[in-house]
Amino acid sequence: MNQMIPRLAVFSLLTLAVACQDTTPLDPSASQVDFAEVTATFDQVGVIEHVVGSGHFRNPAGSMNSFAFNALKKADGTVKGQVTLQVRVGHIATWKLDVDCLAVDGNVAVLSGTIIHSSFPQFVGFGGWTALQDNGEGGSASPDMSTSVWAILPNYLPVPGYCHEVIQDIDSYLAPNIFGWVPVIRGNVQIF
């Protein structure tokens, strides 16, 4: 992990630099993610963990970004799901992550896998991960939280089980990154 942190910081700085190109916020009421594409497509029999949600978050440059995710883990360890992230960078930049690892610790889930589509084609095939926090339902609950999708450079492609490494020391993984945890706006994260 020690070699990975500087590379994650470099990627986060690149993401922030790209995001700073346009600070015009998106309308948070407008749906920016094609939710039909974010589905876990296998039988739900035997599912032991399930995370699902969508919403928006504001990056440090002030732009509104949209995300949607759905992932299932079965008792045999099989994981299926997808994360879609759209970032406002003068246009809509899209990232899609095919999930192959899901780890849950209380109200926090980490999803990891491979980037299968990006407006920046040079990142397709890289590993990526995101973390989500479910803070309950209703008006008295704190906002749910999300991180952005953190891409990992090619020589750090995650192997199956990578999300378990991240969730064990999530603060160290988030520390070098500019975004860290951000509140979910007009959305919901559910971990069950």
VEXDOMAR-67479 format. One record per atom (N, C-alpha, C, O): x negated, y, z negated. Coordinates in steps of 0.02 Angstrom, whole numbers, padded with zeros to 5 digits, always signed. Layout:
residues N
XYZ/...
This chain:
residues 192
-00041-00059+00000/+00000+00000+00000/-00043+00063+00000/-00023+00112+00030/-00101+00062-00032/-00141+00122-00037/-00161+00150+00031/-00164+00211+00039/-00175+00106+00081/-00191+00130+00148/-00130+00157+00183/-00136+00199+00228/-00071+00133+00164/-00009+00153+00198/+00013+00223+00178/+00039+00259+00221/+00003+00244+00116/+00028+00308+00093/+00004+00366+00134/+00045+00408+00153/-00061+00373+00151/-00082+00430+00193/-00048+00429+00262/-00031+00481+00289/-00039+00369+00290/-00006+00365+00356/+00067+00386+00351/+00093+00418+00396/+00100+00366+00297/+00169+00388+00287/+00173+00463+00279/+00219+00495+00305/+00125+00492+00244/+00124+00564+00235/+00115+00599+00302/+00147+00650+00315/+00072+00573+00345/+00061+00602+00411/+00126+00599+00451/+00145+00647+00483/+00160+00541+00450/+00222+00535+00486/+00274+00583+00459/+00311+00614+00497/+00278+00590+00393/+00327+00636+00363/+00313+00708+00384/+00359+00745+00397/+00249+00727+00386/+00232+00794+00409/+00251+00804+00481/+00276+00857+00500/+00240+00752+00523/+00261+00756+00593/+00336+00765+00598/+00360+00806+00637/+00373+00727+00558/+00446+00733+00558/+00468+00802+00538/+00513+00831+00569/+00437+00830+00486/+00455+00897+00463/+00438+00949+00517/+00477+00995+00528/+00381+00941+00549/+00362+00989+00601/+00412+00988+00658/+00431+01040+00684/+00433+00929+00678/+00482+00923+00731/+00549+00952+00707/+00582+00988+00745/+00568+00938+00646/+00632+00963+00619/+00632+01038+00613/+00685+01069+00619/+00575+01069+00602/+00571+01142+00594/+00579+01178+00660/+00586+01240+00661/+00579+01143+00716/+00587+01177+00780/+00655+01210+00786/+00661+01259+00822/+00706+01185+00753/+00772+01214+00757/+00805+01208+00689/+00815+01152+00665/+00820+01263+00658/+00850+01262+00591/+00925+01274+00594/+00955+01286+00542/+00955+01272+00653/+01027+01280+00658/+01062+01219+00629/+01055+01164+00655/+01099+01229+00573/+01131+01170+00543/+01186+01143+00587/+01220+01180+00622/+01194+01077+00585/+01250+01045+00619/+01312+01056+00576/+01307+01066+00516/+01369+01054+00606/+01432+01057+00570/+01440+00992+00531/+01446+00939+00562/+01439+00994+00464/+01442+00931+00426/+01508+00894+00435/+01512+00835+00418/+01559+00927+00460/+01622+00892+00470/+01623+00853+00536/+01665+00810+00546/+01575+00868+00580/+01572+00835+00645/+01536+00768+00638/+01483+00764+00607/+01565+00716+00666/+01533+00651+00664/+01475+00651+00714/+01485+00664+00773/+01415+00636+00691/+01356+00637+00733/+01329+00567+00747/+01282+00559+00785/+01359+00517+00716/+01334+00449+00723/+01388+00406+00754/+01447+00411+00735/+01369+00363+00801/+01416+00316+00830/+01423+00258+00781/+01383+00211+00783/+01473+00261+00737/+01480+00212+00684/+01495+00142+00710/+01479+00093+00677/+01525+00137+00770/+01541+00071+00798/+01478+00030+00810/+01481-00031+00810/+01421+00063+00821/+01359+00027+00834/+01325+00002+00770/+01280-00040+00775/+01346+00025+00713/+01313+00007+00650/+01354-00047+00616/+01395-00032+00572/+01343-00109+00636/+01382-00163+00609/+01337-00223+00594/+01288-00236+00630/+01354-00257+00542/+01321-00321+00527/+01367-00373+00558/+01424-00380+00538/+01342-00410+00607/+01386-00448+00651/+01388-00523+00636/+01399-00562+00682/+01378-00543+00575/+01388-00614+00564/+01440-00625+00509/+01456-00579+00471/+01464-00684+00506/+01516-00705+00460/+01499-00684+00389/+01442-00693+00366/+01548-00657+00353/+01535-00632+00286/+01540-00687+00233/+01532-00673+00173/+01552-00749+00252/+01553-00804+00204/+01483-00813+00175/+01435-00818+00213/+01478-00815+00110/+01414-00825+00077/+01373-00762+00067/+01314-00766+00049/+01403-00704+00079/+01367-00641+00069/+01357-00628-00005/+01404-00632-00045/+01294-00614-00025/+01279-00600-00095/+01264-00526-00108/+01272-00502-00164/+01244-00489-00055/+01232-00417-00061/+01255-00384+00003/+01247-00410+00058/+01285-00325-00006/+01311-00288+00052/+01302-00214+00037/+01322-00189-00016/+01272-00178+00084/+01267-00105+00078/+01297-00075+00141/+01285-00100+00196/+01335-00023+00132/+01370+00009+00188/+01379+00082+00172/+01388+00101+00114/+01378+00124+00222/+01392+00194+00211/+01374+00237+00270/+01348+00214+00321/+01389+00301+00262/+01373+00350+00312/+01377+00419+00279/+01403+00426+00224/+01352+00468+00313/+01356+00536+00287/+01305+00581+00321/+01280+00566+00375/+01291+00635+00288/+01244+00685+00312/+01196+00702+00256/+01213+00694+00197/+01138+00727+00273/+01093+00757+00224/+01057+00815+00258/+01048+00815+00319/+01036+00863+00217/+01001+00922+00242/+00927+00912+00231/+00906+00896+00175/+00886+00921+00284/+00814+00915+00275/+00786+00981+00249/+00822+01031+00248/+00722+00983+00228/+00693+01044+00199/+00696+01104+00246/+00693+01161+00223/+00700+01093+00311/+00704+01148+00359/+00775+01176+00363/+00785+01227+00396/+00823+01144+00331/+00891+01167+00331/+00937+01134+00381/+00997+01146+00381/+00910+01091+00424/+00951+01057+00474/+00992+01002+00442/+00969+00968+00396/+01053+00994+00468/+01096+00940+00444/+01083+00878+00487/+01083+00882+00548/+01072+00821+00455/+01059+00758+00488/+01114+00709+00470/+01145+00715+00417/+01127+00661+00514/+01180+00612+00504/+01151+00542+00502/+01102+00528+00536/+01183+00498+00463/+01160+00429+00460/+01219+00383+00449/+01272+00403+00425/+01210+00320+00468/+01258+00267+00454/+01219+00202+00447/+01167+00193+00480/+01243+00158+00405/+01208+00095+00394/+01257+00042+00372/+01309+00057+00344/+01239-00020+00384/+01277-00077+00362/+01230-00137+00362/+01199-00152+00413/+01223-00170+00306/+01180-00229+00302/+01209-00280+00253/+01237-00262+00202/+01201-00343+00271/+01225-00399+00231/+01167-00447+00217/+01124-00457+00259/+01168-00475+00157/+01119-00527+00139/+01158-00588+00115/+01201-00583+00071/+01143-00646+00144/+01176-00708+00124/+01135-00745+00072/+01076-00730+00061/+01165-00793+00041/+01132-00833-00011/+01070-00869+00015/+01024-00881-00023/+01069-00885+00079/+01010-00919+00107/+00954-00871+00124/+00902-00891+00151/+00963-00805+00109/+00911-00755+00122/+00917-00720+00189/+00881-00672+00202/+00962-00744+00232/+00973-00712+00298/+00999-00641+00289/+01045-00630+00250/+00969-00594+00326/+00989-00524+00322/+01005-00500+00393/+00969-00517+00440/+01058-00462+00399/+01078-00435+00464/+01105-00365+00452/+01143-00354+00404/+01086-00318+00494/+01114-00251+00488/+01078-00201+00531/+01032-00218+00569/+01100-00139+00526/+01070-00086+00566/+01077-00020+00529/+01125-00009+00492/+01029+00024+00541/+01030+00093+00516/+01025+00138+00578/+00983+00126+00621/+01066+00189+00581/+01061+00239+00633/+01053+00307+00600/+01089+00324+00554/+01004+00345+00624/+00990+00411+00597/+00987+00460+00656/+00954+00446+00706/+01021+00517+00649/+01016+00569+00699/+00991+00633+00665/+01021+00656+00616/+00937+00660+00691/+00905+00718+00663/+00910+00776+00712/+00899+00767+00772/+00926+00835+00687/+00932+00895+00729/+00862+00923+00739/+00831+00948+00691/+00836+00921+00801/+00770+00947+00817/+00772+00986+00883/+00734+00972+00929/+00818+01035+00888/+00827+01070+00950/+00876+01032+00994/+00910+01061+01036/+00879+00968+00984/+00929+00923+01014/+00939+00868+00961/+00909+00871+00908/+00980+00820+00976/+00990+00766+00929/+00939+00711+00943/+00938+00682+00997/+00895+00697+00895/+00847+00643+00900/+00877+00583+00863/+00898+00588+00805/+00878+00526+00896/+00910+00467+00868/+00859+00413+00853/+00811+00402+00890/+00869+00379+00796/+00827+00323+00776/+00874+00266+00757/+00924+00276+00722/+00859+00206+00781/+00898+00147+00761/+00850+00095+00735/+00798+00080+00766/+00867+00068+00678/+00826+00019+00643/+00865-00046+00638/+00920-00046+00611/+00837-00101+00663/+00866-00167+00654/+00843-00193+00587/+00783-00203+00577/+00888-00205+00541/+00871-00225+00472/+00858-00300+00468/+00898-00340+00491/+00800-00318+00438/+00785-00388+00425/+00769-00401+00351/+00753-00457+00332/+00774-00349+00310/+00759-00356+00238/+00804-00309+00199/+00810-00250+00215/+00835-00335+00147/+00879-00297+00102/+00861-00315+00030/+00864-00373+00011/+00843-00265-00009/+00829-00275-00081/+00872-00227-00121/+00878-00168-00104/+00902-00253-00174/+00946-00213-00216/+00921-00217-00288/+00905-00272-00313/+00917-00160-00321/+00900-00156-00392/+00949-00107-00424/+00940-00046-00420/+01000-00135-00456/+01052-00092-00487/+01089-00053-00433/+01121-00083-00389/+01085+00013-00437/+01121+00056-00389/+01076+00081-00332/+01095+00126-00296/+01017+00050-00324/+00971+00070-00271/+00961+00011-00223/+00952-00046-00244/+00963+00026-00158/+00949-00025-00107/+00896+00001-00060/+00893+00061-00044/+00853-00044-00037/+00803-00028+00013/+00815-00074+00073/+00822-00135+00065/+00817-00045+00132/+00825-00081+00195/+00761-00072+00235/+00736-00016+00239/+00735-00125+00265/+00677-00118+00309/+00687-00161+00370/+00727-00208+00370/+00649-00144+00422/+00654-00182+00485/+00614-00149+00539/+00562-00118+00526/+00638-00155+00601/+00601-00130+00659/+00642-00078+00696/+00703-00086+00705/+00609-00023+00716/+00643+00029+00755/+00654+00001+00825/+00607-00016+00860/+00718-00004+00845/+00736-00032+00910/+00753+00021+00961/+00756+00007+01021/+00765+00082+00938/+00779+00138+00984/+00759+00202+00950/+00768+00211+00889/+00732+00248+00989/+00715+00315+00964/+00712+00363+01022/+00694+00344+01077/+00731+00425+01009/+00722+00478+01059/+00648+00490+01072/+00629+00521+01122/+00606+00465+01027/+00533+00467+01034/+00511+00395+01048/+00496+00358+01001/+00510+00375+01112/+00498+00304+01129/+00434+00275+01100/+00429+00215+01091/+00385+00318+01085/+00322+00292+01058/+00332+00259+00989/+00287+00223+00966/+00389+00270+00956/+00401+00239+00891/+00440+00173+00896/+00445+00138+00845/+00466+00156+00954/+00502+00092+00962/+00453+00035+00949/+00398+00033+00977/+00474-00011+00907/+00432-00068+00888/+00396-00058+00822/+00370-00106+00794/+00395+00003+00797/+00365+00016+00731/+00411-00011+00677/+00471-00021+00689/+00383-00022+00619/+00424-00040+00562/+00453+00023+00531/+00428+00078+00542/+00506+00015+00494/+00536+00071+00459/+00574+00048+00398/+00590-00011+00391/+00587+00095+00354/+00627+00079+00295/+00664+00140+00272/+00646+00196+00289/+00716+00129+00234/+00754+00183+00204/+00780+00158+00137/+00790+00098+00127/+00791+00204+00091/+00819+00187+00025/+00883+00226+00015/+00891+00282+00039/+00929+00196-00022/+00995+00224-00035/+01012+00215-00108/+00992+00166-00139/+01050+00263-00135/+01070+00260-00205/+01145+00272-00210/+01169+00323-00188/+01181+00225-00240/+01253+00229-00249/+01266+00254-00319/+01254+00218-00368/+01292+00315-00325/+01304+00344-00391/+01377+00344-00411/+01399+00384-00452/+01416+00298-00381/+01485+00289-00401/+01533+00328-00358/+01514+00361-00309/+01596+00323-00376/+01650+00354-00338/+01685+00407-00380/+01680+00407-00441/+01720+00451-00346/+01762+00500-00381/+01728+00566-00393/+01667+00573-00385/+01769+00615-00411/+01745+00683-00420/+01695+00693-00476/+01655+00740-00474/+01696+00649-00526/+01649+00657-00582/+01582+00623-00570/+01535+00632-00609/+01577+00584-00516/+01514+00549-00501/+01463+00597-00471/+01481+00644-00436/+01400+00585-00486/+01345+00623-00453/+01345+00605-00380/+01368+00551-00361/+01318+00649-00337/+01315+00632-00266/+01272+00570-00254/+01222+00560-00289/+01292+00529-00205/+01249+00475-00184/+01186+00506-00154/+01186+00564-00135/+01132+00466-00150/+01068+00492-00125/+01043+00447-00068/+01062+00388-00062/+01001+00476-00026/+00972+00440+00030/+00901+00466+00042/+00884+00522+00021/+00861+00425+00074/+00797+00449+00100/+00805+00450+00176/+00853+00422+00202/+00759+00479+00210/+00758+00474+00282/+00731+00405+00300/+00712+00367+00255/+00729+00388+00364/+00697+00326+00385/+00622+00340+00388/+00601+00385+00424/+00583+00302+00352/+00510+00313+00351/+00479+00263+00398/+00479+00203+00385/+00451+00287+00452/+00418+00243+00500/+00349+00225+00474/+00317+00264+00439/+00328+00165+00490/+00263+00141+00470/+00222+00130+00533/+00247+00100+00581/+00162+00154+00534/+00120+00150+00594/+00109+00078+00615/+00115+00032+00574/+00092+00066+00679/+00093-00002+00707/+00053-00054+00668/+00074-00112+00663/-00004-00035+00641/-00042-00085+00604/-00013-00097+00534/-00042-00135+00494/+00043-00066+00519/+00078-00077+00456/+00150-00099+00469/+00195-00082+00430/+00160-00137+00522/+00227-00164+00534/+00248-00205+00474/+00210-00247+00450/+00308-00194+00449/+00330-00233+00392/+00341-00306+00412/+00361-00321+00468/+00328-00349+00366/+00343-00420+00374/+00409-00432+00338/+00427-00393+00295/+00443-00486+00353/+00503-00501+00315/+00487-00499+00240/+00438-00528+00218/+00529-00466+00204/+00517-00458+00132/+00487-00392+00113/+00477-00378+00054/+00471-00349+00163/+00440-00285+00149/+00482-00241+00103/+00454-00206+00060/+00547-00243+00110/+00590-00201+00068/+00581-00218-00006/+00590-00174-00049/+00564-00280-00022/+00553-00300-00091/+00492-00266-00120/+00490-00249-00180/+00440-00256-00079/+00381-00219-00101/+00398-00147-00116/+00377-00119-00167/+00437-00116-00072/+00455-00045-00081/+00496-00036-00144/+00483+00010-00183/+00547-00077-00155/+00592-00067-00211/+00557-00076-00278/+00577-00047-00329/+00504-00117-00279/+00468-00127-00342/+00429-00065-00363/+00415-00057-00422/+00411-00021-00316/+00371+00038-00332/+00394+00097-00289/+00353+00132-00259/+00459+00109-00287/+00487+00158-00241/+00460+00228-00253/+00451+00266-00205/+00447+00247-00315/+00421+00315-00329/+00354+00326-00295/+00341+00381-00270/+00311+00275-00292/+00247+00282-00258/+00256+00289-00183/+00218+00325-00150/+00305+00255-00156/+00318+00260-00084/+00347+00328-00065/+00334+00354-00011/+00386+00357-00110/+00418+00422-00096/+00373+00481-00113/+00381+00535-00084/+00326+00473-00158/+00285+00529-00183/+00250+00569-00128/+00252+00630-00131/+00219+00538-00078/+00183+00578-00028/+00229+00609+00025/+00205+00647+00068/+00292+00594+00024/+00337+00616+00077/+00374+00680+00058/+00392+00691+00001/+00383+00722+00108/+00415+00786+00097/+00489+00779+00081/+00515+00816+00039/+00522+00731+00113/+00595+00725+00104/+00613+00696+00036/+00655+00725+00001/+00584+00640+00017/+00603+00608-00046/+00677+00592-00046/+00706+00577+00006/+00708+00594-00105/+00780+00583-00112/+00816+00647-00093/+00795+00702-00113/+00870+00641-00055/+00912+00698-00038/+00985+00678-00051/+01003+00621-00040/+01027+00727-00073/+01097+00710-00086/+01135+00697-00020/+01123+00729+00031/+01180+00649-00023/+01223+00634+00033/+01280+00685+00033/+01314+00695-00018/+01291+00716+00091/+01343+00766+00099/+01399+00736+00141/+01386+00707+00193/+01461+00744+00118/+01519+00721+00156/+01510+00649+00180/+01517+00634+00239/+01493+00605+00133/+01484+00536+00150/+01487+00492+00088/+01506+00515+00034/+01469+00430+00096/+01473+00384+00041/+01424+00326+00051/+01416+00301+00107/+01391+00305-00002/+01347+00248-00003/+01380+00197-00049/+01398+00214-00106/+01387+00135-00027/+01413+00083-00069/+01366+00023-00069/+01346-00001-00016/+01350+00000-00128/+01307-00058-00138/+01346-00108-00179/+01365-00093-00236/+01358-00167-00151/+01395-00217-00189/+01375-00286-00168/+01401-00335-00195/
